Amino acid sequence: MRVLAICGSLRAASLNRKLLRVAAEVAPEGMAVEEAPIGGIPIFDEDIEAKGLPDSVAGLRERCFAADALLFVTPEYNYGVPGGLKNAVDWLSRRVEGKQPFAGKPCAMMGASGGMGGTIRAQLQLRQSLQLLGALTMPGPEVFVTQANGRFDADGNLTDAPTRAAVEKLMAAFGQWIARMKG
Ligand SMILES: Cc1cc2nc3c(=O)[nH]c(=O)nc-3n(C[C@H](O)[C@H](O)[C@H](O)COP(=O)(O)O)c2cc1C
């Protein structure tokens, strides 16, 4: 089972990318999680699209189609989905030859933020967009990592055992969700 993971933060030291790596570590047997970077994708513009999909978008699109499922690991920016992630979703949402990769695709999400909301608002927004696109988004369990800075050490290791356990629980449920949705 191949899960393509998309991190909503572009920065090198992203805590969400660290969380993504934890998700890959604790993924159930038989599930491989790999990250697809979304940096470098141009801002969505129908005039660019009319000239053909940029290579960065076409490559990401192919990887999404090829994956059994998608995992989003995202921070929250100003109570919403970070622009870079929304931009990637907007590009991928476009039908090419009648197809877009979210339709019927099992998806899950988690996120870490500095505040007390732990990305709850960003995740709700992302769920809404995925609903429109026909994704099969797992309803729960949910993972909202609040005050994320205090849960990782200086080397980026997740030191908070309850957070690790919550990620492991989500990934186990995701494995079952994917099997059910594909069955
Ligand atoms: C533009 C911007 C907006 C932010 N808005 C929020 C927010 O609405 N809620 C929140 O909890 N944290 C917010 N933060 C703090 C981020 O949660 C924090 O920087 C987090 O570590 C970013 O994720 P990353 O480490 O994966 O890059 C914001 C950060 C930035 C840069």
The ligand as an ORCA input file, in Angstrom:
! r2SCAN-3c Opt
* xyz 0 1
  C       2.182     32.947      8.123
  C       2.000     32.178      9.396
  C       0.753     32.117      9.974
  C       0.553     31.350     11.132
  N      -0.710     31.228     11.621
  C      -0.941     30.372     12.646
  C      -2.270     30.074     13.057
  O      -3.241     30.577     12.523
  N      -2.441     29.199     14.086
  C      -1.363     28.604     14.716
  O      -1.567     27.807     15.621
  N      -0.102     28.850     14.329
  C       0.144     29.720     13.299
  N       1.422     29.961     12.887
  C       2.539     29.325     13.590
  C       2.812     27.952     12.995
  O       1.897     27.033     13.527
  C       4.226     27.476     13.344
  O       5.156     28.386     12.809
  C       4.474     26.074     12.807
  O       5.645     25.590     13.383
  C       4.594     26.072     11.295
  O       4.714     24.767     10.812
  P       6.112     24.139     10.338
  O       6.982     24.042     11.543
  O       5.737     22.822      9.788
  O       6.697     25.057      9.303
  C       1.648     30.712     11.739
  C       2.912     30.798     11.150
  C       3.090     31.500      9.989
  C       4.464     31.546      9.337
*
